[in-house]
Amino acid sequence: MKRILFLLLLAASASAQSYQPAPENLEARKWFQDARYGLFIHWGVYSILGDGEWVMNNQNITVPVYEKLPRFFNPTAFDAKKWVQVAKSAGMKYITITSKHHDGFAMWHSKVSKYNIVDATPYGKDVLKALADECEKEGIKLFFYHSHLDWHSPDYFPRGKTGRNLGRPESGDFDKYLQYMDAQLTELLSGQYGKIAGIWFDGWWDQAVDEHEKNERKTNIDWKLRRTYDLIHKLQPAALIGNNHHVTPFEGEDFQMFERDLPGQNQFGYNTSTISQLPLETCETLNGAWGFELKDQRYKSPEQIVRYLVNAAGRNANLLLNVGPMPNGEIQPEFVERLAAAGKWLQANGETIYGTRGGIVPPQDWGVSTRKGDGLHYFHILKKPATSYLFIPNVTAKIGSIQTYEGKKPLKFKQQPEGLFVYLDGISTDNWDTILEVRTK
Ligand code: FHN
């Protein structure tokens, strides 16, 4: 506890200054952008109920009743090796797993609360530790998703928009809650879990001021975010901080995320923020749910997965694709098969995705482009164009050659002041993604 207080003090004095990412942090940002594809895992005791990770709030399950769940949580089929292999054969380079979701349950052996997988379940093992060790062995980087919002802690008070009918007293010490959160993060970042690629925060929005719904209970909350961010960077300077607060990034954050939308889109009302200069990531579900939902059959096809990934890369963003493992610890076969099929596509075409940045051509009706270094570009035709050629306006870079990525068939093109014409004669554009390899002079 002394060490934590000392680190908090250090972090507090750093908070006054503007954030200067450490060299290793800048290096990690580059790695992150090169990686382009990660596996999101929402897993907790809620999986037992097969009704998603919001079940506690949605069914108004009070704290003492919800606390029975850990007693049934015995995921004997959990195998970190298998999980990491699922990510690897999908072509993913990192895993982001829920260390604590909104239900407040710690999926590691926390020393500051008994409400954790080792002390409160018959399983009694630290799954994050097993996963961290396996990731390290297999060269997969590991992020922790950590919820600011907590439906279990009595000190999470004043409450936000959610978790209001869970039987907690109408009092609490928010500062104490923040210290508890920082103490838990310190546990995760103090080396026992190795080098952590980053912390993926969520739940800040629970108490954020909503312009459309002015509400006094949501004001005057100081989350002391800089204190927490500085603490993280102090413990592990390379750890990337992202916060799914649905607004423009705050000082101290290292990447920006978009939930269930490509950067620039806002289908669900979450993503009203501007696109920053930070590395970008979009997260999406493989079926319709984050945590395990027994009845959810809305699986995305391998083709949809590939197109989403390509669309993200073309907008300079990573894709973090989610699975919600079952309460026995297995990732359901419907997920595994689809991920592996999309992974096959990546084996053949990954070069046009990994290590790329958003391309010289902004997203078009027919698809997107990615860029590798300065002279090499990929045009990804995701939708059969209406004409036998592509017309791309405002291409200022001087095009040297264009050929198909598969089979290296040279294509005719014409560059005029109004734009670039690429003639597609003799090539099929009916594929998941028809890739053209373009060199600029
Ligand atoms: O409430 C969460 C939800 O459960 C899930 O974790 C997603 C993942 O992006 N984020 C929140 C909603 O913004």
Residues whose N, C-alpha, C, O or C-beta is under 5 A from the ligand:
A	BS01	FHN	E53 D202 E259 C283 W290
